[in-house]
């Protein structure tokens, strides 16, 4: 009986520890990530310089790229901003449906970005150059299908006009980002800066660490709680012996003491 109880308590304690360890590891990992925020509370990453001979740089599927290379950016309450600058002057940045962008840039020379690899320093990009001889039929500012637009202006190291959206609200949609010269001319030379504001990281980190610590303390309590001794029910208990009651005892005293028959005979012999 006692062995079975100990075995169950040990199993519960081990299960609690197994649940607590991944929670604490995840919380510790998020805490390390949280230490890399910039002074304004965002995570910043600079992509390697992209020099496109054509008229546009196109990120063909933003949601798929984030899902593959930066899934944490698709979490709730996250905001992603893109800004760019280059020697060619003012730029145009736009976010819109890929099928309409594909029609807008049909036959136009462009550079397509299909992925971004995480690395130290500027992040390398996977690019494909698509040849073309045509120019867009209209200025990018006149196209009606954009969800968001910006000049991506960076002046004196400060971002003044960034292309900003919430990836969580556009999950499952195939949206593309287009970077062009503001006048639509060929030869796009840019350096892209991405900034992510994830307000959920701090609260999630605290929640994981607190929950993991609570499970560890509960496991220690289950394993170390003293077991109260209990009487074994399987063995018969011998009854305690019961003694019969003693008869009542009474003492009678008389004075002067009366002579018994033996004392009378003894006195007659002496006479």
C-alpha positions in Angstrom: 0.0 0.0 0.0 2.7 2.5 1.0 4.8 1.5 -2.0 1.9 2.2 -4.4 1.3 5.7 -2.9 5.0 6.5 -3.2 5.1 5.3 -6.8 2.1 7.5 -7.8 3.6 10.6 -6.1 6.9 10.0 -7.8 5.2 9.7 -11.2 3.2 13.0 -10.6 6.4 14.8 -9.6 8.3 13.6 -12.7 5.4 14.6 -14.9 5.3 18.1 -13.4 9.1 18.5 -13.9 8.8 17.4 -17.6 6.1 20.0 -18.1 8.1 22.7 -16.3 11.4 22.3 -18.2 10.3 23.2 -21.7 8.3 26.2 -20.3 11.3 27.5 -18.6 13.6 26.9 -21.6 11.2 28.8 -23.8 10.9 31.6 -21.3 14.7 31.8 -21.0 15.1 31.9 -24.8 12.5 34.7 -25.2 14.3 36.6 -22.4 17.6 36.3 -24.3 15.8 37.5 -27.5 14.3 40.4 -25.5 17.8 41.6 -24.6 18.5 42.5 -28.2 15.9 45.3 -28.5 17.0 48.7 -29.5 16.5 51.8 -27.4 13.0 52.5 -29.0 11.8 49.0 -28.0 12.1 47.4 -31.5 14.1 44.6 -33.0 16.1 45.9 -36.0 17.8 44.0 -38.8 19.6 45.4 -41.8 19.5 43.5 -45.0 22.4 43.3 -47.4 22.5 45.9 -50.1 20.4 45.0 -53.1 21.4 46.3 -56.5 18.7 45.6 -59.1 19.3 46.4 -62.7 15.6 46.4 -63.4 12.8 48.8 -62.3 11.6 47.1 -59.1 12.6 44.9 -56.2 9.7 42.5 -55.3 9.3 40.4 -52.1 6.9 38.0 -53.7 5.2 36.5 -50.6 5.8 38.4 -47.3 3.7 36.0 -45.2 5.5 32.9 -46.5 8.9 34.5 -45.9 8.0 35.4 -42.3 6.6 32.0 -41.7 9.8 30.3 -42.9 12.5 32.7 -41.6 10.9 34.8 -38.7 7.7 33.1 -37.4 7.8 35.1 -34.2 7.1 38.2 -36.3 3.6 36.8 -37.1 2.6 36.8 -33.5 -0.2 38.9 -32.2 0.3 42.6 -31.5 3.4 42.7 -33.7 4.2 45.6 -36.1 6.7 45.3 -39.0 8.3 48.3 -40.6 10.4 48.6 -43.7 12.5 51.5 -44.7 15.2 52.0 -47.4 17.7 54.4 -48.7 20.1 54.5 -51.6 22.1 56.8 -53.9 19.3 57.0 -56.5 17.2 59.5 -54.7 13.6 59.2 -53.4 12.1 55.7 -53.3 8.6 54.2 -53.4 7.6 51.3 -51.1 4.3 49.6 -51.4 2.4 46.6 -50.0 -0.3 45.0 -52.0 -1.8 41.8 -53.4 0.7 39.7 -55.4 -1.6 38.9 -58.3 -2.3 42.6 -59.0 1.3 43.5 -58.5 2.3 40.7 -61.0 -0.1 42.3 -63.6 1.3 45.7 -62.9 4.9 44.6 -63.4 4.2 42.2 -66.3 7.1 42.4 -68.8 9.0 44.7 -66.5 12.6 43.9 -65.5 12.7 43.2 -61.7 14.5 41.4 -58.9 12.5 39.0 -56.8 13.4 38.2 -53.2 12.3 34.8 -52.1 14.0 34.5 -48.7 16.1 36.1 -46.1 18.7 34.1 -44.1 19.4 34.9 -40.4 23.1 35.7 -39.9 25.4 38.1 -38.1 25.6 41.5 -39.6 23.5 42.4 -42.7 21.1 39.5 -43.6 21.8 37.8 -46.9 18.8 37.6 -49.3 17.9 35.0 -51.9 17.3 36.9 -55.2 16.3 36.1 -58.8 16.7 38.6 -61.6 13.8 38.6 -64.1 14.5 40.2 -67.5 12.0 42.5 -69.2 11.8 45.3 -71.7 8.6 47.1 -70.7 7.9 49.9 -68.2 4.9 50.1 -65.9 1.9 51.6 -67.5 1.5 54.1 -64.7 3.4 55.6 -61.8 3.4 53.4 -58.7 1.7 56.3 -56.7 -1.2 56.1 -59.1 -1.9 52.4 -58.8 -5.1 51.8 -56.8 -4.4 48.4 -55.2 -1.8 49.2 -52.5 -2.7 48.4 -48.9 0.1 50.7 -47.6 2.7 52.9 -49.2 5.7 54.9 -48.1 8.8 56.6 -49.3 10.9 54.6 -46.8 12.9 57.7 -46.1 15.9 57.5 -43.8 17.6 60.8 -43.0 20.6 61.1 -40.8 20.1 57.6 -39.6 16.5 58.2 -38.5 13.5 56.6 -40.1 11.1 59.3 -41.1 8.7 57.4 -43.4 8.5 53.6 -43.1 6.2 51.1 -44.7 4.3 49.7 -41.7 1.8 46.9 -41.2 0.7 44.2 -38.8 1.7 40.7 -40.1 -0.8 39.0 -37.7 -3.8 40.6 -39.4 -2.7 39.5 -42.9 -1.9 35.8 -42.3 -2.8 33.5 -45.2 -2.8 36.4 -47.7 -0.3 36.5 -50.4 0.9 40.1 -50.2 4.1 41.4 -51.9 6.4 44.3 -51.1 7.6 46.4 -54.0 10.5 48.9 -53.9 11.0 51.2 -56.8 12.6 54.5 -57.7 9.9 57.1 -57.2 10.0 58.0 -60.9 9.9 54.3 -62.0 13.4 54.5 -63.6 15.6 51.4 -63.9 18.5 50.7 -61.6 17.3 50.3 -58.0 20.1 50.4 -55.4 18.9 50.2 -51.8 19.8 49.2 -48.3 16.7 47.9 -46.5 16.1 48.2 -42.7 13.4 46.0 -41.1 12.1 46.9 -37.6 9.8 44.6 -35.6 7.8 45.8 -32.6 6.6 42.8 -30.7 4.8 43.9 -27.5 3.9 40.3 -26.6 7.5 39.2 -25.9 7.8 40.6 -22.4 4.5 39.4 -21.1 4.9 35.9 -22.7 8.4 35.6 -21.2 7.2 36.5 -17.7 4.3 34.1 -18.0 6.4 31.1 -19.1 9.0 31.6 -16.4 6.4 32.0 -13.7 4.4 29.0 -14.8 7.5 26.9 -15.1 8.8 27.9 -11.7 5.4 27.2 -10.1 5.4 23.7 -11.6 8.9 23.0 -10.3 7.9 24.1 -6.8 4.8 21.9 -7.0 6.8 18.9 -8.1 9.2 19.4 -5.2 6.3 19.7 -2.8 4.7 16.5 -4.1 8.0 14.5 -3.8 9.1 15.9 -0.4 5.7 15.9 1.4 6.0 13.6 4.4 3.8 10.5 4.3 1.6 10.0 7.4 1.9 6.5 8.9 -1.2 4.5 8.5 -2.2 1.2 10.0 -2.0 -1.7 7.6 -5.5 -2.9 6.9 -4.5 -6.2 5.4 -3.1 -7.7 8.7 -5.6 -8.7 11.5 -5.2 -6.7 14.7 -5.1 -8.9 17.9 -7.5 -7.7 20.5 -6.1 -6.4 23.8 -6.6 -8.8 26.7 -9.4 -7.9 29.1 -8.8 -8.8 32.8 -11.8 -9.7 35.0 -12.7 -7.2 37.7 -11.3 -7.7 41.2 -13.7 -8.6 44.1 -14.3 -5.8 46.6 -12.0 -5.8 49.6 -13.2 -4.5 53.0 -11.2 -4.1 56.2 -12.9 -4.4 59.7 -11.0 -3.3 62.8 -12.2 -4.1 66.4 -10.7 -3.1 69.8 -9.8 -4.6 72.0 -8.8 -7.6 70.0 -10.8 -10.7 70.7 -9.0 -14.0 71.8 -9.2 -16.8 69.4 -9.4 -20.5 70.4 -5.7 -21.1 69.9 -4.7 -18.3 72.2 -7.1 -19.6 74.9 -5.5 -23.1 74.9 -2.0 -21.5 75.1 -2.9 -19.6 78.2 -4.4 -22.7 79.9 -1.2 -24.7 79.3 0.8 -22.0 80.9 -1.3 -22.1 84.1 
